[in-house]
Amino acid sequence: MNGKKKGAAPAPDANDIRPGQSIELLKELHILTRDGKMNQDSRRKLKQVYHLFQFIEPLLQELQQRQDAIRLVDHGAGKSYLGFILYDLFFKALGGASHIYGIETRDELVRKSQELAARLAFPGMSFVNLSVAESIESDRLPAHIDIVTALHACDTATDDAIRFALKKNAAYIVLVPCCQAEVASVLNRNKGATLARTALTEIWRHPLHTREFGSQVTNVLRCLQLEAHGYQVSVTELVGWEHSMKNELIIARQKNLPTKRPRERLAEVLQTLGLEQMQDRFFTA
């Protein structure tokens, strides 16, 4: 006899799951099946979870070294997949005043996240039914936030998340932008005037190129905006998330760097591309 009950689900491989992780959470995220099994597909999902976490964990560790409590806001939280993983792998061991806030507009998802946090005994998690824009002025969130995340917050919601982070004096900002249409629409609207002014307009003259170029320019402007507020910015791919076409990861660290040059470059790019009307969005006070 090997001690195993006949028909019992095999336990997940100890090498796949980190010590102390919530098995119930992994089931809720469909990384484990309801009977606790793990197949090749679930191992792939778990690998993706750890891959994303490895980008954020060093930021949390830096904060932990210099302060007692960490406050994180996750914008466009959806089912709060990211928030629950961060809490389980890092915040759960902190206790105290450390807290994760999930911001989401769909009341059903907010309610389900609240219920799951209660069931898992994750007291340092809150879920707020607000848009990203509404959260900037809301008194339901602390005046200061240490780290802001926004993964696949659509179109201008990413820009609202940046505005939120700047107002809250966030030390770190982690963004995976999605569905950037606003800049592309302005490029398209002003195409006739810019065609006569500069040959660069050929880069976005065709509709497909307008969409693709507009998406890239949006993220370039966001990076310059963050640098114009003293942040050190790095841009990379979320390698391992092959199922997503929106695979650009922007990480900003507040270093109080010189801001004059990025502000000048930001203004020059807007002017060169005929996007002067968007100065209010990217020149955040």
KEDRENLUM-362297 format. One record per residue (C-alpha): residue number from 1; z negated, y negated, x; residue in three letters. Coordinates in nm, 2 decimals, decimal comma. Each point is the difference from the previous one (the first is absolute). Layout:
// KEDRENLUM-362297
<site NUM <Z Y X> 'ALA'>
...
//
This chain:
// KEDRENLUM-362297
<site 1 <0,00 0,00 0,00> 'MET'>
<site 2 <0,08 -0,35 0,13> 'ASN'>
<site 3 <-0,24 -0,18 -0,23> 'GLY'>
<site 4 <0,27 -0,17 -0,20> 'LYS'>
<site 5 <0,01 0,02 -0,38> 'LYS'>
<site 6 <0,31 0,17 -0,14> 'LYS'>
<site 7 <0,23 -0,26 -0,14> 'GLY'>
<site 8 <-0,19 -0,30 0,14> 'ALA'>
<site 9 <0,20 -0,30 0,12> 'ALA'>
<site 10 <0,02 -0,02 0,38> 'PRO'>
<site 11 <-0,20 -0,28 0,14> 'ALA'>
<site 12 <0,19 -0,29 0,16> 'PRO'>
<site 13 <0,06 0,03 0,37> 'ASP'>
<site 14 <-0,29 -0,17 0,18> 'ALA'>
<site 15 <0,25 -0,15 0,24> 'ASN'>
<site 16 <0,18 -0,18 -0,29> 'ASP'>
<site 17 <-0,30 -0,18 -0,15> 'ILE'>
<site 18 <-0,24 -0,23 0,17> 'ARG'>
<site 19 <-0,37 0,09 -0,01> 'PRO'>
<site 20 <-0,19 -0,15 -0,29> 'GLY'>
<site 21 <0,31 -0,08 -0,21> 'GLN'>
<site 22 <-0,03 0,02 -0,38> 'SER'>
<site 23 <0,18 0,32 -0,12> 'ILE'>
<site 24 <-0,01 -0,14 -0,35> 'GLU'>
<site 25 <0,18 -0,31 0,11> 'LEU'>
<site 26 <0,27 0,20 0,18> 'LEU'>
<site 27 <0,05 0,19 -0,33> 'LYS'>
<site 28 <0,03 -0,33 -0,19> 'GLU'>
<site 29 <0,26 -0,12 0,24> 'LEU'>
<site 30 <0,19 0,34 -0,03> 'HIS'>
<site 31 <-0,05 0,07 0,36> 'ILE'>
<site 32 <-0,19 0,31 -0,10> 'LEU'>
<site 33 <0,08 0,20 -0,31> 'THR'>
<site 34 <-0,27 0,03 -0,27> 'ARG'>
<site 35 <-0,11 0,33 0,14> 'ASP'>
<site 36 <-0,02 -0,14 0,35> 'GLY'>
<site 37 <0,32 0,14 0,15> 'LYS'>
<site 38 <0,21 -0,18 0,26> 'MET'>
<site 39 <0,37 0,07 0,05> 'ASN'>
<site 40 <0,26 -0,14 0,23> 'GLN'>
<site 41 <0,07 -0,29 -0,24> 'ASP'>
<site 42 <-0,37 -0,10 -0,02> 'SER'>
<site 43 <-0,03 0,02 0,37> 'ARG'>
<site 44 <0,29 -0,24 0,03> 'ARG'>
<site 45 <-0,18 -0,24 -0,25> 'LYS'>
<site 46 <-0,32 0,03 0,20> 'LEU'>
<site 47 <0,18 -0,08 0,32> 'LYS'>
<site 48 <0,14 -0,32 -0,17> 'GLN'>
<site 49 <-0,35 -0,10 -0,11> 'VAL'>
<site 50 <-0,13 0,03 0,35> 'TYR'>
<site 51 <0,30 -0,18 0,15> 'HIS'>
<site 52 <-0,06 -0,30 -0,22> 'LEU'>
<site 53 <-0,37 0,01 0,07> 'PHE'>
<site 54 <0,05 -0,01 0,37> 'GLN'>
<site 55 <0,16 -0,35 -0,03> 'PHE'>
<site 56 <-0,30 -0,13 -0,19> 'ILE'>
<site 57 <-0,29 0,18 0,17> 'GLU'>
<site 58 <0,01 -0,20 0,32> 'PRO'>
<site 59 <-0,03 -0,32 -0,19> 'LEU'>
<site 60 <-0,30 0,13 -0,19> 'LEU'>
<site 61 <-0,16 0,11 0,32> 'GLN'>
<site 62 <0,05 -0,34 0,16> 'GLU'>
<site 63 <-0,17 -0,16 -0,30> 'LEU'>
<site 64 <-0,28 0,26 0,01> 'GLN'>
<site 65 <-0,08 -0,10 0,36> 'GLN'>
<site 66 <-0,07 -0,36 -0,08> 'ARG'>
<site 67 <-0,15 0,00 -0,35> 'GLN'>
<site 68 <-0,22 0,21 -0,23> 'ASP'>
<site 69 <0,21 0,00 -0,32> 'ALA'>
<site 70 <0,38 0,02 -0,06> 'ILE'>
<site 71 <0,17 -0,13 -0,31> 'ARG'>
<site 72 <0,36 0,12 -0,07> 'LEU'>
<site 73 <0,23 -0,10 -0,28> 'VAL'>
<site 74 <0,29 0,23 -0,09> 'ASP'>
<site 75 <0,27 -0,19 -0,21> 'HIS'>
<site 76 <0,23 0,17 -0,24> 'GLY'>
<site 77 <-0,23 0,30 0,03> 'ALA'>
<site 78 <0,16 0,22 -0,27> 'GLY'>
<site 79 <-0,20 0,32 0,00> 'LYS'>
<site 80 <-0,20 -0,13 0,29> 'SER'>
<site 81 <0,14 0,28 0,22> 'TYR'>
<site 82 <-0,05 -0,21 0,32> 'LEU'>
<site 83 <-0,34 -0,13 -0,10> 'GLY'>
<site 84 <-0,15 0,34 -0,07> 'PHE'>
<site 85 <0,13 0,14 0,33> 'ILE'>
<site 86 <-0,14 -0,29 0,20> 'LEU'>
<site 87 <-0,33 0,03 -0,18> 'TYR'>
<site 88 <-0,02 0,38 0,05> 'ASP'>
<site 89 <0,10 -0,01 0,37> 'LEU'>
<site 90 <-0,18 -0,31 0,11> 'PHE'>
<site 91 <-0,20 -0,21 -0,25> 'PHE'>
<site 92 <-0,20 0,30 -0,14> 'LYS'>
<site 93 <-0,19 0,02 0,33> 'ALA'>
<site 94 <-0,07 -0,38 0,01> 'LEU'>
<site 95 <-0,21 -0,05 -0,31> 'GLY'>
<site 96 <-0,18 -0,33 -0,04> 'GLY'>
<site 97 <0,21 -0,30 -0,12> 'ALA'>
<site 98 <0,34 0,13 0,12> 'SER'>
<site 99 <0,23 0,01 -0,30> 'HIS'>
<site 100 <0,36 0,07 -0,10> 'ILE'>
<site 101 <0,16 -0,20 -0,29> 'TYR'>
<site 102 <0,31 0,14 -0,17> 'GLY'>
<site 103 <0,21 -0,27 -0,18> 'ILE'>
<site 104 <0,23 0,14 -0,27> 'GLU'>
<site 105 <0,15 -0,14 -0,32> 'THR'>
<site 106 <0,03 0,33 -0,20> 'ARG'>
<site 107 <-0,33 0,04 -0,19> 'ASP'>
<site 108 <0,05 0,38 -0,03> 'GLU'>
<site 109 <0,02 0,04 0,38> 'LEU'>
<site 110 <-0,30 -0,22 0,05> 'VAL'>
<site 111 <-0,20 0,20 -0,24> 'ARG'>
<site 112 <0,10 0,33 0,15> 'LYS'>
<site 113 <-0,09 -0,12 0,35> 'SER'>
<site 114 <-0,34 -0,11 -0,12> 'GLN'>
<site 115 <-0,06 0,34 -0,15> 'GLU'>
<site 116 <0,11 0,18 0,31> 'LEU'>
<site 117 <-0,22 -0,22 0,23> 'ALA'>
<site 118 <-0,30 0,08 -0,23> 'ALA'>
<site 119 <0,08 0,37 0,00> 'ARG'>
<site 120 <0,03 0,01 0,38> 'LEU'>
<site 121 <-0,32 -0,21 0,05> 'ALA'>
<site 122 <0,19 -0,28 0,19> 'PHE'>
<site 123 <-0,22 -0,30 -0,09> 'PRO'>
<site 124 <0,17 -0,24 0,24> 'GLY'>
<site 125 <0,32 -0,01 -0,20> 'MET'>
<site 126 <0,09 -0,25 -0,28> 'SER'>
<site 127 <0,32 -0,03 -0,20> 'PHE'>
<site 128 <0,11 -0,33 -0,15> 'VAL'>
<site 129 <0,27 -0,06 -0,26> 'ASN'>
<site 130 <0,18 -0,30 0,14> 'LEU'>
<site 131 <0,34 -0,09 0,14> 'SER'>
<site 132 <0,02 -0,08 0,37> 'VAL'>
<site 133 <0,06 -0,36 -0,09> 'ALA'>
<site 134 <-0,30 -0,02 -0,23> 'GLU'>
<site 135 <-0,23 0,16 0,26> 'SER'>
<site 136 <0,05 -0,30 0,23> 'ILE'>
<site 137 <-0,22 -0,22 -0,22> 'GLU'>
<site 138 <-0,21 0,26 -0,17> 'SER'>
<site 139 <-0,38 -0,01 0,03> 'ASP'>
<site 140 <-0,01 0,37 -0,04> 'ARG'>
<site 141 <0,06 0,05 0,37> 'LEU'>
<site 142 <-0,20 -0,12 0,30> 'PRO'>
<site 143 <0,08 -0,33 0,17> 'ALA'>
<site 144 <0,08 0,18 0,33> 'HIS'>
<site 145 <0,19 0,32 0,04> 'ILE'>
<site 146 <0,04 0,17 0,34> 'ASP'>
<site 147 <0,31 0,21 -0,05> 'ILE'>
<site 148 <0,28 -0,02 -0,26> 'VAL'>
<site 149 <0,25 0,27 -0,07> 'THR'>
<site 150 <0,31 -0,01 -0,22> 'ALA'>
<site 151 <0,22 0,31 0,00> 'LEU'>
<site 152 <0,32 -0,02 -0,20> 'HIS'>
<site 153 <-0,12 -0,31 -0,19> 'ALA'>
<site 154 <0,33 -0,10 -0,16> 'CYS'>
<site 155 <0,20 -0,31 0,09> 'ASP'>
<site 156 <-0,22 -0,32 -0,01> 'THR'>
<site 157 <-0,33 0,20 -0,04> 'ALA'>
<site 158 <0,01 0,06 0,38> 'THR'>
<site 159 <0,02 -0,38 0,05> 'ASP'>
<site 160 <-0,29 -0,04 -0,24> 'ASP'>
<site 161 <-0,19 0,25 0,20> 'ALA'>
<site 162 <0,06 -0,20 0,31> 'ILE'>
<site 163 <-0,12 -0,32 -0,18> 'ARG'>
<site 164 <-0,31 0,19 -0,11> 'PHE'>
<site 165 <-0,07 0,12 0,36> 'ALA'>
<site 166 <0,04 -0,35 0,14> 'LEU'>
<site 167 <-0,23 -0,15 -0,26> 'LYS'>
<site 168 <-0,26 0,27 0,06> 'LYS'>
<site 169 <0,03 -0,04 0,38> 'ASN'>
<site 170 <0,08 0,36 0,05> 'ALA'>
<site 171 <-0,02 0,13 0,36> 'ALA'>
<site 172 <0,27 0,27 -0,07> 'TYR'>
<site 173 <0,29 0,03 -0,23> 'ILE'>
<site 174 <0,20 0,33 -0,06> 'VAL'>
<site 175 <0,32 -0,03 -0,20> 'LEU'>
<site 176 <0,28 0,24 -0,10> 'VAL'>
<site 177 <0,23 -0,24 -0,19> 'PRO'>
<site 178 <0,22 0,12 -0,29> 'CYS'>
<site 179 <0,28 -0,12 -0,22> 'CYS'>
<site 180 <0,06 -0,34 0,15> 'GLN'>
<site 181 <0,24 -0,17 -0,24> 'ALA'>
<site 182 <-0,10 -0,37 0,00> 'GLU'>
<site 183 <0,15 -0,11 0,33> 'VAL'>
<site 184 <0,32 0,20 -0,07> 'ALA'>
<site 185 <0,04 -0,18 -0,33> 'SER'>
<site 186 <-0,04 -0,34 0,17> 'VAL'>
<site 187 <0,25 0,10 0,28> 'LEU'>
<site 188 <0,24 0,10 -0,27> 'ASN'>
<site 189 <-0,04 -0,32 -0,20> 'ARG'>
<site 190 <0,06 -0,22 0,30> 'ASN'>
<site 191 <0,27 0,21 0,15> 'LYS'>
<site 192 <0,28 -0,24 -0,09> 'GLY'>
<site 193 <-0,16 -0,30 0,17> 'ALA'>
<site 194 <-0,10 0,19 0,32> 'THR'>
<site 195 <0,34 0,16 0,04> 'LEU'>
<site 196 <0,14 -0,34 0,06> 'ALA'>
<site 197 <-0,28 -0,09 0,24> 'ARG'>
<site 198 <-0,04 0,30 0,23> 'THR'>
<site 199 <0,18 0,32 0,09> 'ALA'>
<site 200 <-0,33 0,18 -0,01> 'LEU'>
<site 201 <0,04 0,02 -0,38> 'THR'>
<site 202 <0,25 0,29 0,07> 'GLU'>
<site 203 <-0,31 0,21 0,07> 'ILE'>
<site 204 <-0,09 0,00 -0,37> 'TRP'>
<site 205 <0,33 -0,10 -0,17> 'ARG'>
<site 206 <0,05 0,35 -0,16> 'HIS'>
<site 207 <-0,25 0,09 -0,28> 'PRO'>
<site 208 <-0,13 0,32 0,18> 'LEU'>
<site 209 <-0,06 -0,20 0,32> 'HIS'>
<site 210 <-0,17 -0,27 -0,20> 'THR'>
<site 211 <-0,25 0,25 -0,13> 'ARG'>
<site 212 <-0,06 0,17 0,34> 'GLU'>
<site 213 <-0,01 -0,32 0,20> 'PHE'>
<site 214 <-0,22 -0,17 -0,25> 'GLY'>
<site 215 <-0,25 0,28 0,03> 'SER'>
<site 216 <-0,01 -0,02 0,38> 'GLN'>
<site 217 <-0,02 -0,38 0,00> 'VAL'>
<site 218 <-0,29 0,01 -0,25> 'THR'>
<site 219 <-0,21 0,21 0,25> 'ASN'>
<site 220 <0,11 -0,22 0,29> 'VAL'>
<site 221 <-0,12 -0,31 -0,19> 'LEU'>
<site 222 <-0,33 0,18 -0,08> 'ARG'>
<site 223 <-0,06 0,08 0,36> 'CYS'>
<site 224 <0,06 -0,36 0,11> 'LEU'>
<site 225 <-0,22 -0,12 -0,28> 'GLN'>
<site 226 <-0,29 0,22 0,13> 'LEU'>
<site 227 <0,06 -0,11 0,36> 'GLU'>
<site 228 <0,00 -0,36 -0,13> 'ALA'>
<site 229 <-0,37 0,07 -0,10> 'HIS'>
<site 230 <-0,10 0,14 0,34> 'GLY'>
<site 231 <0,06 0,37 -0,07> 'TYR'>
<site 232 <0,14 0,25 0,25> 'GLN'>
<site 233 <0,26 0,20 -0,18> 'VAL'>
<site 234 <0,15 0,34 0,07> 'SER'>
<site 235 <0,28 0,17 -0,20> 'VAL'>
<site 236 <0,07 0,37 0,00> 'THR'>
<site 237 <0,12 0,28 -0,22> 'GLU'>
<site 238 <-0,22 0,22 -0,20> 'LEU'>
<site 239 <0,14 0,31 0,17> 'VAL'>
<site 240 <-0,07 0,31 -0,21> 'GLY'>
<site 241 <0,06 -0,17 -0,34> 'TRP'>
<site 242 <0,36 0,11 -0,01> 'GLU'>
<site 243 <0,00 0,01 -0,38> 'HIS'>
<site 244 <-0,03 -0,38 -0,01> 'SER'>
<site 245 <0,28 -0,24 0,08> 'MET'>
<site 246 <-0,25 -0,28 0,03> 'LYS'>
<site 247 <-0,14 0,11 0,33> 'ASN'>
<site 248 <-0,09 -0,32 0,19> 'GLU'>
<site 249 <-0,36 -0,05 0,09> 'LEU'>
<site 250 <-0,13 -0,34 0,09> 'ILE'>
<site 251 <-0,35 -0,03 0,17> 'ILE'>
<site 252 <-0,15 -0,34 0,06> 'ALA'>
<site 253 <-0,31 -0,07 0,21> 'ARG'>
<site 254 <-0,17 -0,34 -0,01> 'GLN'>
<site 255 <-0,01 -0,12 0,37> 'LYS'>
<site 256 <0,00 -0,38 -0,06> 'ASN'>
<site 257 <0,33 -0,02 0,20> 'LEU'>
<site 258 <0,19 -0,32 0,04> 'PRO'>
<site 259 <0,19 -0,08 -0,33> 'THR'>
<site 260 <0,23 -0,29 0,09> 'LYS'>
<site 261 <0,30 0,21 0,12> 'ARG'>
<site 262 <0,00 0,26 -0,29> 'PRO'>
<site 263 <-0,02 -0,29 -0,25> 'ARG'>
<site 264 <0,30 -0,17 0,16> 'GLU'>
<site 265 <0,19 0,33 0,01> 'ARG'>
<site 266 <-0,09 0,07 -0,37> 'LEU'>
<site 267 <0,14 -0,34 -0,10> 'ALA'>
<site 268 <0,31 0,05 0,21> 'GLU'>
<site 269 <0,08 0,34 -0,15> 'VAL'>
<site 270 <-0,05 -0,14 -0,35> 'LEU'>
<site 271 <0,24 -0,29 0,07> 'GLN'>
<site 272 <0,26 0,21 0,18> 'THR'>
<site 273 <0,02 0,25 -0,29> 'LEU'>
<site 274 <0,00 -0,26 -0,28> 'GLY'>
<site 275 <-0,35 0,11 -0,12> 'LEU'>
<site 276 <-0,17 -0,34 0,02> 'GLU'>
<site 277 <-0,11 0,03 -0,36> 'GLN'>
<site 278 <-0,23 0,29 0,10> 'MET'>
<site 279 <-0,21 -0,20 0,24> 'GLN'>
<site 280 <-0,29 -0,01 -0,25> 'ASP'>
<site 281 <-0,01 0,38 0,00> 'ARG'>
<site 282 <0,00 0,05 0,37> 'PHE'>
<site 283 <-0,18 -0,31 0,12> 'PHE'>
<site 284 <-0,34 0,10 -0,14> 'THR'>
<site 285 <-0,27 -0,26 0,06> 'ALA'>
//
